[in-house]
Amino acid sequence: MNEEMNIYKLLDRLDEEITNGKKVALTGKILVDGDVISDCVTDIRMNLPDIIKKASQIAAERNKIITQAKDDASAGLARAKEKCDQMLTEANDIATKATTDAKNDATELIAKASEKAKQLVDDAQAQAQFMISESEVVKNSEEYAESLKQKAEEDSTSLIEAAQRKADEIMSSASAWSEDIKTKTNTYVEQLLKSTDEVLVRNINDIRKLRNSFQSISNPENN
């Protein structure tokens, strides 16, 4: 209470100094004693109530906490985004490599099967030609040679079909594995973003509590 009385007196002194100051002609300005004004301001500062000083300290601390919270939130979001981008990139790379490897394996398998089938047909044709040339007088030799050729063609077709089925199985497995990797990565990213969001909400709530505390101190008559 004494501090408040001192401040009122000092304010009265300032008001008196301004009221009694000399007016400057044609300017509307007033000349006052700068030393008196400076002394009054210094005394007012020295007689400020503790609650005002404490409020100023709390306001400064509040600004510091808010700034730190914003910096932490920005850094957290940046780290989360960087981690998400990295994981998505790695997942896409793994899925792409798996698909490419499966496609290459399937292509190689089909090529080998085709080559082997062609070799079977060529061998059968050579054997049939040999039998015909050696047994032109024997009709059955030509029929037998034709049956060999037909069987070779059937075997080659079966071999190619089996290779194609195996290639399809490889591609299907690779695609399923790729999708599984992407799904798990997206789930982890969602959890990471959710956790970051919860941290931000807690920081905002802490700031609101600090602001309410500051308002309670600044306006004690409302309590």
C-alpha positions in Angstrom: 0.0 0.0 0.0 2.9 2.4 0.9 4.4 1.7 -2.5 1.2 2.6 -4.3 1.0 5.8 -2.3 4.5 6.7 -3.3 3.7 6.1 -6.9 0.6 8.3 -6.7 2.7 11.1 -5.2 5.4 10.7 -7.9 2.7 10.8 -10.6 1.2 13.9 -9.0 4.7 15.4 -9.1 5.0 14.6 -12.8 1.6 16.1 -13.5 2.5 19.2 -11.5 5.8 19.6 -13.4 4.0 19.3 -16.8 1.2 21.7 -15.7 3.6 24.3 -14.5 5.9 24.0 -17.5 6.4 26.9 -19.8 4.6 26.8 -23.0 6.6 27.4 -26.2 4.9 30.0 -28.4 3.3 28.9 -31.6 4.2 25.2 -31.0 1.8 23.9 -28.4 4.8 22.3 -26.6 5.8 22.7 -22.9 9.2 23.1 -21.4 9.8 20.9 -18.4 12.8 20.2 -16.1 14.4 17.0 -17.6 16.1 16.2 -14.3 12.9 16.3 -12.4 11.1 14.1 -14.9 14.1 11.6 -14.9 14.1 11.5 -11.1 10.4 10.9 -11.0 10.6 8.0 -13.5 13.5 6.4 -11.5 11.6 6.7 -8.3 8.5 5.2 -9.8 10.5 2.2 -11.0 12.0 1.8 -7.6 8.6 1.9 -6.0 6.8 -0.4 -8.3 4.8 -3.0 -6.4 6.3 -6.5 -6.2 3.3 -7.9 -8.0 4.1 -5.8 -11.1 7.7 -6.8 -11.0 6.7 -10.4 -10.6 4.2 -10.0 -13.5 7.0 -8.6 -15.7 9.3 -11.5 -14.8 6.5 -14.0 -15.6 5.7 -12.3 -18.9 9.4 -12.5 -19.8 9.5 -16.2 -18.8 6.2 -16.8 -20.6 7.7 -15.4 -23.8 10.8 -17.5 -23.4 8.7 -20.7 -22.8 6.5 -19.9 -25.8 9.5 -19.3 -28.0 11.1 -22.6 -26.8 7.9 -24.5 -27.4 7.5 -23.2 -30.9 11.2 -24.0 -31.6 10.7 -27.6 -30.2 7.5 -28.1 -32.1 9.1 -26.9 -35.4 12.1 -29.1 -34.8 9.9 -32.1 -33.9 7.8 -31.7 -37.1 10.9 -31.3 -39.2 12.5 -34.4 -37.7 9.2 -36.4 -38.1 8.8 -35.2 -41.7 12.4 -36.1 -42.5 12.0 -39.5 -40.9 8.8 -40.2 -42.8 10.3 -39.1 -46.1 13.3 -41.3 -45.5 11.2 -44.4 -44.6 8.9 -43.9 -47.6 11.9 -43.5 -49.9 13.5 -46.7 -48.5 10.3 -48.6 -48.8 9.8 -47.5 -52.4 13.4 -48.4 -53.2 13.0 -51.9 -51.6 9.7 -52.5 -53.4 11.1 -51.3 -56.7 14.2 -53.5 -56.4 12.1 -56.5 -55.4 9.8 -56.0 -58.4 12.8 -55.5 -60.8 14.6 -58.6 -59.4 11.4 -60.7 -59.8 10.9 -59.5 -63.3 14.5 -60.2 -64.3 14.3 -63.7 -62.7 11.1 -64.4 -64.6 12.5 -63.2 -67.9 15.6 -65.3 -67.4 13.5 -68.3 -66.5 11.4 -68.0 -69.6 14.4 -67.4 -71.8 16.1 -70.6 -70.5 12.9 -72.6 -71.0 12.4 -71.3 -74.5 16.1 -72.1 -75.3 15.7 -75.6 -74.0 12.4 -76.1 -75.8 14.0 -75.0 -79.1 16.9 -77.4 -78.5 14.4 -80.3 -77.9 12.6 -79.5 -81.2 15.9 -79.2 -83.1 17.1 -82.5 -81.7 13.8 -84.2 -82.6 13.9 -82.8 -86.1 17.5 -83.9 -86.6 16.7 -87.4 -85.3 13.6 -87.6 -87.5 15.5 -86.5 -90.6 18.2 -89.0 -89.8 15.7 -91.8 -89.5 13.9 -90.8 -92.7 17.2 -90.6 -94.6 18.3 -94.0 -93.3 15.0 -95.8 -93.7 13.3 -94.2 -96.7 11.9 -97.6 -97.6 10.3 -98.0 -94.2 7.2 -96.0 -93.9 7.0 -96.4 -90.1 10.2 -94.6 -89.6 8.7 -91.4 -91.0 5.6 -91.8 -88.8 7.8 -92.4 -85.8 9.9 -89.4 -86.6 6.7 -87.3 -86.8 5.6 -88.5 -83.4 9.0 -87.7 -82.0 8.7 -84.2 -83.4 5.2 -83.8 -82.1 6.1 -85.0 -78.6 9.1 -82.6 -78.6 6.8 -79.7 -79.4 4.4 -80.7 -76.7 7.2 -81.0 -74.2 8.6 -77.6 -75.2 5.1 -76.1 -74.8 4.6 -77.6 -71.4 8.1 -76.4 -70.3 7.3 -72.8 -71.5 3.9 -72.9 -69.7 5.5 -74.1 -66.5 8.2 -71.4 -66.7 5.5 -68.8 -67.3 3.5 -70.0 -64.2 6.7 -69.9 -62.1 7.4 -66.4 -63.4 3.9 -65.3 -62.5 4.3 -66.7 -59.0 7.6 -64.8 -58.5 6.0 -61.5 -59.7 2.9 -62.1 -57.5 5.1 -62.7 -54.4 7.3 -59.7 -55.1 4.2 -57.4 -55.5 2.6 -58.7 -52.3 5.9 -58.2 -50.4 6.2 -54.7 -51.8 2.7 -53.8 -50.8 3.3 -55.2 -47.3 6.4 -53.0 -46.9 4.5 -49.9 -48.0 1.6 -50.7 -45.7 3.9 -51.1 -42.6 5.8 -48.0 -43.5 2.7 -45.9 -43.8 1.4 -47.3 -40.5 4.6 -46.3 -38.8 4.5 -42.8 -40.4 1.0 -42.3 -39.1 2.0 -43.3 -35.6 5.0 -41.0 -35.7 2.9 -38.0 -36.9 0.2 -38.8 -34.2 2.8 -38.9 -31.5 4.3 -35.5 -32.7 0.8 -34.0 -32.7 0.2 -35.2 -29.1 3.4 -33.5 -28.1 2.4 -30.3 -29.7 -1.0 -30.4 -28.0 0.7 -30.8 -24.6 2.9 -27.9 -25.3 0.0 -25.7 -26.3 -1.9 -26.7 -23.1 1.2 -25.8 -21.0 1.3 -22.4 -22.8 -2.4 -21.9 -22.1 -1.9 -22.7 -18.4 1.0 -20.3 -18.2 -1.1 -17.6 -19.9 -4.0 -18.1 -17.4 -1.5 -18.0 -14.5 -0.1 -14.7 -15.9 -3.6 -13.2 -16.2 -4.5 -14.2 -12.6 -1.4 -12.5 -11.4 -1.9 -9.4 -13.6 -5.5 -9.0 -12.5 -5.7 -10.2 -8.8 -9.0 -8.3 -8.3 -10.7 -10.8 -10.6 -9.8 -13.7 -8.4 
